Every structure is written in structure tokens, then in C-alpha cells.
Amino acid sequence: MKPLTKREVIELVRTEEVKMVDFKVIDMPGRWHHVTIPVSYFNEGIFEEGIGIDASSYPGYKKVEAGDMKIIPDPATAVIDSFLEPKTLSMICDVVGADKSEYSRFPRTVLKKAEKFLLSINKGQVLVSPELEFYVFDDIRYCSEVNIASYWIDSVEAFWNTGGEENPNLGYKFAIKDGYHGIPPGDTLHNLRAEMVQEIERAGIPVKYHHHEVGSAGQVEIEVTFGSPLEMADAVMWMKYVVKNVAYRAKKTATFMPKPLYGEAGNGMHVHQYLSQGGNSLFYDENAPYAKLSRLALNYIGGIHKHGKALLAFTNPSTNSYKRLVPGYEAPVNNFFSLANRTAAIRIPEYSMNPHEHRIEFRPPDATCNIYYAFAAMLMAAADGIENQIDPTAGGFGPYDIDIEHASAEQKAKIEMLPTSLDETLDELKKDYGFLLKGGVFTEDLIDSWVDWKIAKELNEVRKRPHPYEFGLYYDF
């Protein structure tokens, strides 16, 4: 679906007999908020003047004494919202100052700047395609109080229900980590995924495919086609909204948590990316010595690897992220690149080595990120690699075409490990953030605020609480 202009949105509201107009806004951690107006209050002037909000109530933005800001809807994001009644048109908004000045912390603004900066130092348009993995559960309960900490999850597909009383139990449960491309009746979620895909495509987001993923207890994946980073960041937000609401409508629950189940496959958000010009990939070189990767592609890779440890502060910014990034689950914990190797941080997909879409896949990210910051940080790392002609091989980042799980100690010693915890990657960001400041894309204020928020609101809060497993380890000492 072609992005709409302001006047086309006004006409759509009229022809579709829309009753409400909804404005969706992202906060600093990465969650949407929304505010809705009746159609009687909606006019073209809102695209210029916006709507006033209290930004101090949006996590990570203003303090209460300086909270007055505005939201400006982006007409290119307009879509009829299937989950709201009466008939509602939704748009994604930008946050600006009360005087409509640019707000340097606002994620969409940061990503727009990153796109422009990367374009200014190379001749190609960057295109990205994220893969969204998530679990669909039938029940979820969790609590964390002074005297109790627990969570309880259930899925009709799960291996632990083979002996359950389901009146009747018909079997067809997937074994642990055995769900990849599973079919019905074991795959109970096909119809639900198809419904999600229809809703996603109704919003103008083309989908490549959907399927059951490795996780036995309802893990699935939806992958979309390529678009600009801003288009695809908006698409990810809309897809997460659709997935959760379609699941909820079916009396199920969807989560993008990187590691909701111990011992099972985790949820990643692999990001495919390349530079394109005239319909061809600038990453392709027929005569290149390795994987047909052009010098530009290698420099792009080199920048991401060089800043990989700091990059994870934006692409994997939760404490739960590092429960996924552990060896043994096809998890990309090693900072190297390789052809078709799913244990590498950057994989070169062998099935797309052609002049039109030769690409790389950055595998560590997960969907707990603020998608706009994550994409922007990746672009800035890549831009640094291009500007400074960083050679990933000279930096020790590969290529390594080995099964890292069965590599020798000598081979493993050559390969840099990515951070294993949120506090480690935040420390890396504090040491390595200069590449993010170029072109005024990120600011020191934003980076400091991000680190402070993550430490105070997430890392320290998790660190202070006893873990149930600790009772087994230490209770009888």
C-alpha cells in the first residue's frame, strides 16, 4: 500500500466513514502509547500543529516541570485499526517541543538522522528486513513480591503436556527444540498466524512467510520483505501490536521476550540488511574472494563488528536478552562473520548470493529493543566502517567457517565473544559511543539517559531480587 499524503488521509477518513482517529507514540524504552480523538476534531491542521501531551508521563522523556510537548502524526503511517471500535484510523506520531522544535531523544528522529548520515557517506540506499520470532502461549502467570517470586506458562503444544489431562489428550506435542517448520496437528497455530499475516498485510506491510519455529511450546516466526529502516521500524511496531491483539482476541497471549522458557529456543530478531542502488545490491561482487562480498560490504561488516559490544546496548537492551545469548541454541554469541553459519554474529545467507539482494544478517538483536534506536545504532556502526574502511579480517572478525560449538580451544581463543550481560554491554557503550555522535544522530544526553534508565529501572531492580533457583543452591547452607 502506497504511503498516504495528508490530503489522502483526510479523504480516507471521509470515504471510510471513520469515527475516531488514533495517534500512537513510542517512549524511550520502546513501548507504544496512544491518544484518540473523535473525527469531528480531526482536520489537516493537526499535521502541522499537532496535539499537546504531557511527555513527563512517557518513560525516559521530560521531567514533570517541563513536560509540555506535542505529537505530530505521520500521514505515511495511516491505517485502519482493526482492533479499535468504532471505526478508527491510526497513525504513528513524532514527538516535538511545544514550539515544534526537534527533540533529540525521540527515537524516530534519531533513526531519520542515521539514515541521512549513512546516505551522505555512500551512494546506496540502506534496506533492512527484520525477522520477528515470538511465542504464543495459552496461559501466563507471574508475580514478584516480598515473599514470592514465580512464573507459570502453559501451551497446548508443549512437550510437558504429553501426560496432561486434556479430556481428551490427543498427543501431537513437539519434543523440546523440535518445532522447526512443524505441521498441523502439532502446529496448532497455523490459522492464528495466517490471521496475523492478513492483518499485517492489511496495514500495507508485505510478508514473506510465516512458520512454526524451533521452540516446542508455540514458538513462531513472521518475516517481512525489505524496506527503508524507518519504514521497517514502523512496521515492527505495527506487527508487534497486531500479533499481541490477534492472540488476545483468540484468548491466547504472545510474547517477544528473548528467553521466556528455560532450556528452549529463544526469540531473536535477526536483521537482514544491504545497500542498494538501481535495484542492485552494492554488497555483491562477482569476483570477490569470499562469499561475493564487495569491499563496501566488508567495510560495513567491519564497522558492526568493531562496535559490536557497544551496539548490543541498543539491540539487546534487557536483562532477559542475555539468557538467550548463550551457547548451544544457535545463539550468535561470537563476534565474527561467516557464510551460512548461524553461530556467527553476522551470517551471509548463501541462498541470496545474487546481484539484486546480496545481504548480511546481523543475528544478535531481539525485540525488547527500541527498534528505532537499534536500527540507528547499526547504521552508525556500519557508517563508521565505511568511512574508515574497516577491514573485518584484519580486525580478527573472520571469516570463520567453523562450527564454533565443536571448535578447538585454540580456534575459540581467536574469536571475540559478545557481552554476556546487560551491565557488561552498558559498560562497553560508555567506553565506545563516539561513532554514534557523528552527524548529531545520537547525543550524549540520550546515551547517558539510556544507560541511567537501564541501570536504575531494569538492571538494579532485577539484581536486588532473590531468584527462585538460588533457594535450591543456598537455602540449606
N, C-alpha and C positions, 0 to 999 in steps of 0.2 A: 504494500500500500504506500503510495507516494505521500511524503510528509505534507501536511496542510499549511496554508498561509493563514494569516489572521482572518481575512475575509471569508476564506473557505470554512474555517471553524464556525464563524457566525452563521454561515449558510447551512452547515451541517446541523447545528443546533436547531435551526428552523425546520429543515426538511425532515429531520428525525424526531421532531416533536419532543426534544429533550426538556426535562423538567428541572434538573439540577446540574450544576457544574462543580466538579470536584477538583481540588488542587492538591497534588502530592509533593511533599518536600522531604529531602533526606537530611538527617542530622549528622554530626561529625562521626560517631561510631559506625553509622551505616544503615540505620533503620528509617523507614518512611513514617511521616506524619501526614495528616490531611485536614483540610477545612473545606466546607461545602457551602455554596451559595445558591439561592433559587435563580432560575433562568431570568426572572424579572429584573434581577440586579446585574445580569451579565451583559456587557457591551464591549465594543472594540477598544474603548479607553482603558480597560483593565490590562491589556497587553502593554500599555505604556506606563500607567500609574501604579499598577499592582494592587495588592491588598496588604494592609498593615498586620503585623504579627508581633507577638512577644517572643523574641528569639532567645531570651534567657531561659525559657521553658524547653528549648531544644538542646539536648545534651551536647556540650562541647562548644557552644557558641558564646553568646554575650552574657555579661553579668546582669543581675536584676536591675541595677541602677542605670543601665544603658541598653535595655532590651528592645527598644523600638526599631524594627526593621520592616522591610517589605518583601513580598514574594511576587515574582513576575512569571506568569505562565509561558511556556514554550509551545507555540501552536503546532510545531512539527511533531509533538508527542501526543496529540489529541487522539482519543479512542473512546468508544462507547464502553462503559464499565459494566460487565455482565453481572457483577456481584452486588450492585447497589440499586436500591429502589427508592422512589420511582425512577424512570429512565434517566441515566446520569452520564454525562460526558466527563472524562478525566483527562487532566494534563499534568505533566511534570513541571515543576517550577524552579527558578533560580532565586536565591536569597541575595538581596542587595541592601545597602544602607537606607535609612529613612529618606535620604536625599538622592537615592538611586545610585549611589557610588558603589563600586566593586567591593565585594567582601572577600578578602584574601583566604579565609578559611573554608569558603564554600566549595564543596567537592567538585561540582560540575564546572565551576570557574577554573579550578586547578587543572582539570583534565583538558579543557579547551586550550589553556595556555600551553600545556605539554604537547598537544597535537601541533599547535602552531610552531613551537620551538623545534620539534623534530623535523617538520616540513621545511623550516628555514635552513637546515644544515644538510639536507639531502633532496634528491629530485623525485622521490616517490611518496605516495600516499600510504600510510600505515593502515593495514586491515587486520582485524582480530576476530577470533571466533572462540567463545568460551564453551566448555562442556560442563553442564551442571549435573552433579551427582547428588542424590538425596535419598533418604529412607522414608517410606510410608509405613507408619505403624497403626495398629488397631487400638492401642491404649498406651498412654504415657502418664506416669505419676512421679512427681519429685518434690522433695522438701529439704530444707536446710535450716534447722532450728538449733537452739542452745543444746537440746538433749537428743536430737535425732537428725540424721542425715541419710537420705535414701533416694533411690530412683527405681522405678519398676516399668519395664517395657514389654509389650506383647505384640506379636504378629502371627497371623494365621499361617503364614508361610514358613515360620521358623522351625529349625530342627529340634528345638527344645519342646515343641508341641507334638512330637510323634506319639507320645504316650498320654496326651491330654484327653479329657472327656469333652468332646465337642458335639456329641449327640446328633449324628454320628461323626466320628473322626474318620475322614476319607483318605488320609495319608497324603501323598504327593507333597511332602515337605522337602525343601532343599537342604542338603548337608551344608555344614559350615563352610563358607567361602566357595560355594558351589553353584551360585546362582547365575553366572555369566551367560547371557543370551538364553536363559531358561524359558521354556514354553509352557502354556497352559496344559493341564490344570494346576501345575505347580506355580506358574506365574499367574497369580490371581489379580494382578494389577494392570493387565494389558488394556482393558477397556477404560480404566481410570486414566492411564497415561494418554490414551488416544483422545480422551475428553480434554485433558490438559493441553495437548498439542493443538486441538481445534481452537481452544480459547486463545492460545499464544498466537496462532496464525491469524485469528480474527483481529488481533491487535497490530497486524502488519509485520510480524516477525517470522520470517521463513525458517522452518525447522527441517534439519537434515534427516534425523531419525530419532526414535526412542527405543529403549530396550531395557530388559532386566539386567542389573549389574551383578557383580561378584557376590555381594553380601546376601546371605540366605534370607534374612528377615525383612524382605521388602525393599532392598536397595535397587534404585533405578537410575536411568540417565536420560536426559534430553539434550541433544546437541543441535546448535543452530548454525546458519551459514555465516559468511564473513560480512563485516560492515566496519565503519569507522569506529574508533574507540568510544566516542561519545554515544553514537547510535547503539553500540552493543552494551555499554554500561547502562543506558536507559532500558535496553531490552532485558538485561539480567534482573534489574529491579522489578520490571513488569512480570517476568517469568516467575520469580520467587513469589510475588503476590498471587499470581494465577495458581501456581502449584499448591500453595497453602489453602487458598479458598476453595479450589475444586476438591481437594482432600477433605476439607472441613465439611463441605456440602454433602460428601459421601459418608460422613461420620467416621472419618479417618484423620490422621494427623501426619503432616510432613515436616521433616527437619533437615536442615543443611549443616547441622553440626558435623565437624570433621570426624569425630570419633564417638558416636553415641553408644557403641557396643564393644565391650572388651573382647578381643580375640577375633573380631570380624573385620571385614574390609572397611576402610574409612571413606569419607566423602571428600573428593578433591574438586577443583575447578581448573582443569588444565586449560591453558590459554594458547591457542594456535595464533601465529602472527607472522606477517611478512610485509615487505614494502612492494608496492605495485605501481606500475606506470604503463599506460596504454594497454591494459588488460594482461600484462605480463608481470611475472614476479622478478623483482630485482635481486632476489636471493638465488636465482638459477644461473649456473654457468656450466654449459655442456662439457667444457674442458677442465673443470676444476679437479684437483687431485683427490678430494674427499667429498663424497655424497653430493656432488654437483653444486656445492655451496660457493657462491661468489665471494670475493673479498669483502664486499659490503655486508653480506650475511655473516661472515666470520667476525667482522668488527662489531656488528650488532650483538652477536652472541657473546663476544669478549666483554662488552660493557655490562651485560646482565650478569655474567659470571663474576666479574671483578667486584661488583656491588651486591652480589647475591645475598651475603649475610645480612646486610643492612636492609635490603629490599624486602626480606621476609617480615620486617616490622610492619609493612603495609599490606603484603599479600597473604600473610598468615598471622594475623594480629590477636589471636585469642590463646588463652592457656590450653584450650582443648585442641588447638591446631597441632601441638607438639606430641599429642597422644596418637595422632595419625602419622606424623613424620618419624616413624621408627622402622628399622629394617624388618624385612620379611613379609610385607604386604604390598609389593610393587610400589612402595613409597619412595619418592625421589629425595633421598636424604644426602646424596652425594653431588657435589658441585662440579659436574663435568657434562660434556655433551657427547652424543653418540647417535649412530644411525639405528633407529628402530628399537632402542634399548629403554625399557620402561623403568629401569632403576636410576637413570640419569636425570639430572635436573632439567636438562634440555634434550629432548628427543627430536631427531629428524625423521618425520614419518616417511617410511620407504615407499608407501603406496601413493604418495603425492609428489614424487620427484619428476615434475614436468614444468615446462616454461611458464605455465599460467598461474599455478598456485603453489610453487615450491615454498615450503614454510618451515618454521620451527615450532615446537610445542614446549612451553615453559610449564612444567608439571607440578611444582610445589603449591601454587595458590589454592585457597579454599574459600568458600562463600561466606565465612564470617568476616571477610574484609569489607571495608568501604570500597565498593567496586571502582569508583571514580579515582580515589587516591591510589588504589592498587594499579590500575591501568596507567595512570600518570607517572607513578614511580618506575614502572617497567620501561615506559617510553624515555624517561630521562636517563635511566641507566644505559639503554640502547644508544641514545644520542651521544652520551659520553664516549661510548665505544667507537662510534662512527667518527666523532670529532677528533679523537686521539688515536684513531687507527689501532685499537687494542687487538692484539693477536691472542686468541684464547689458548692456542697451543703453547706459545711462548710463556703464557702465564700459568701453565700446568693444568689447564682445564680440559684436556683431551685433544682429540677424541680417544675414548677408551671403549672399545668394542668387546667388553668382557661382562660376564655375569658376576656382578660385584659381590653377591652373597657367597660365591664359591671362589673368589679371588684369593691369591696368596697374601700373607701379611705384608710382604714386600710391595705388592701391587697396591694394596689398600693404603699403605703409608704415603703413596704418591698423590692420593686423591683428597682434596679438601672436603671436610664434612660441613654441611649446613648446620645452623643453630639447632639445638635440641630442646630449647625452652624459650618462652616469651621474654623472660628477663635477659637472656643471652642476646637475642636479636635486637632488643631495645638498646642494650649496651653497644652493639655494633652500629646501630643507627646514630647514636650520639658521637661515635668516632668518624663515621663516614656519611656525611649528608651534603657535602659541598656540591655534588653533582645535581642534587635536587633544587638548588637555589638558582641555577643558571636561568636566565631569561625571566627572573621573577616568578617562576612557576610555583614552587613551594616557597614559604617564608620561614625564617627561624621561629617566628611566633607560632606558626602552625605546627612545626615539628616539635617544639617544646611542649605545646599544648597536647599533642598526640601522645607523647611519651608520658607526660604527667598524668593524663587521663588513664592510660593503660595501667600504669603502676598503681595509682590510687584507687580506681574503681574496679579493676579486674584482678591484677596480679596480687596485690596485697590482700584483697578480700578472700581470694582462694587460698593464699598462703596461710592465713590466720586460722583456717578451719581444719579440725581433725578430719582425716579421711577414713572411711569405713575399713579399708584394708589395714590401716595402722593398728586397729584393735586386735586383729589377728596376729600382727607382728609383735606387738609390745604389751598387750594387756596383762599377760602373766609374768612379766619381768619382776 
